[in-house]
């Protein structure tokens, strides 16, 4: 919920971001808002 609130994401999208962060893997997405959130959190984006 923290990531969703912090970046204005849906809980669904934030769960993908959380998983990428937890596993230390880049996030694959075409969603610009999700990609921006991933970069802000220090995750790579494919």
N, C-alpha and C positions, 0 to 999 in steps of 0.2 A: 504494500500500500504506500510505503514511503516514496518509492520510485514513481509510482503512478501520480501521486499528488505533486511531487517535486517537479516533474517534467510535463505534467498535463497529459499523461498517457492513460489509456484504458488499462484496467487491471490485467486483461489478456495480454496486451503488448508489454506491460511492465514485467509480466512473468517470464517472457522470452528474454528480456534484458537481464533480469535477475539470474536466469540460468547461464547466460553467456558470461556474466561477471563471476558467478560462482565457479564455473568450469574454466575460467580464464581462456575463453575462445572468442574469436571475432563473431559478431552478429551479422547474419545474412538477411538483409531487408531492402526493400525498395521504398519503404515509408520514410519520408524526409524527417518527420518529427521523431520517430523512433531512432533513426540514425543519428540525429543531433543529440538525443538523450544518451545514446551509447557512447558517442565521442566525449560528451561532457563527463561521463562516468569513467572514462579512461579505457573503454573497450574499443577494439578495432571493428571496422565495418567492412563487409564484403558487398 
